[in-house]
Amino acid sequence: MIKIAIMGLGTVGTGVAKVVAENGKQIERKLGEPVEVKAILVRHFKDGPYRQLMTDDFQKIEEDPEIRVVVETIGGVDAAYEYTRRALEAGKSVVTANKQLVAEKGCELLELAKRKNVSYLFEASVGGGIPILHPLTECLAANRIEEIYGILNGTTNYILTKMVRSGAFFVDALREAQTKGYAESDPTADVEGIDAGRKICILADLAFGHQVPPELVPMEGISKLSLRDVKIAERAGYRIKLLGRTVRLPGGGRTAYVAPHLIPETNPLSNVEDVFNAVVVRGNATGEVMFYGKGAGELPTASACVSDVMEAVTRSTRGGERGWSADTEGFVDPQELHTRFYFRIEGSLTDAAAAFGQVEVLSEDGETAFLTDRISGSEAAEQAGALNVLACMRVLA
């Protein structure tokens, strides 16, 4: 009997308990022995099917020799970091869906897992139920990863879908997302790009082998996005999506950022709608490979967590095989990355051409919306300095 503990009984923690119970026979068939949840760490006891498993004393989990794997679903960094570190020190593998903890402390925790000959696994931290980290580090291991980009947050993608499909304003689409449970009462981490930013940091860490601290990564969300730009983009054959993106630069540098982008409607990402996520990995041998599915939710995320539990049980030294250097050298400001830009200005085509030279006009009606040639972010900011800019976004092309 493989006994595990769950820390936190929110959406994901409850999902883990359900998957272990409902898929028990399948899990046992693959592992050769059953998995059982022995303890669930909570702050407050409550009635329900897991009442008899609840404890508010982490030490009972830490010192229980029968518990081999701990699933951390607390979220945040403070308590989650402390309990994760102690569990690893106690010789227990830890599985998590906590993207903030992995982005900020993952390098340290992976090193600790390696020293203790246990696993620290976090497949669910980036794509929820979408397998992306294992393919990135295993199936694509023979590639030099050149770029990763994608829709990494289902809440913002749902909001953008509503703005395109029904012409809803941002605030109305956000309110609907909250009503349906897709957005938290405080949606800041989602709509300001923070959630996607933590995920792109983890992908960059694994792809390029060096720590990408979240504080170095510019994170722009969609809260300031105008419905006017959504409509202009659609008429011109583009869709607006919030993308996380990390790129290998000439000379070995790397960069990462999160921002809204115009995406050509011919690109498969443009058709990823509602709460679905999609991640594109570009390798020097494979070209572009896309991973698509539900990036959040109780059961999809729990499925990834339980799969990591099964891996931790069968390959106890896994923690030493996946990781990255704590060295942060080589990170370049994404303003130096060259791309096309979308601008909407209060002014004429003459004003746009005076600032940027040759441009592609998308709309002229008192305001002018246009696309530039490929330039760096620094050049875009400098050349637009004399204009009254109403909107600016990168173009994925």
Secondary structure, 3 states (H helix, E strand, C coil): CEEEEEECCCHHHHHHHHHHHHCHHHHHHHHCCCEEEEEEECCCCCCCCCHHHEECCHHHHHCCCCEEEEEECCCCCHHHHHHHHHHHHCCCEEEECCHHHHHHHHHHHHHHHHHHCCCEECCHHHHCCCCCHHHHHHHCCCCCEEEEEEECCHHHHHHHHHHHHHCCCHHHHHHHHHHCCCCCCCCHHHHCCHHHHHHHHHHHHHHHCECCCHHHCCECCCCCCCHHHHHHHHHCCEEEEEEEEEEECHHHCEEEEEEEEEEECCCHHHHCCCCEEEEEEEECCCEEEEEEEECCCHHHHHHHHHHHHHHHHHCCCHHHCCCCECCCCCECCHHHCEEEEEEEECCCHHHHHHHHCCCEEEEECCCEEEECCCEEHHHHHHHCCCCCEEEEEEECC
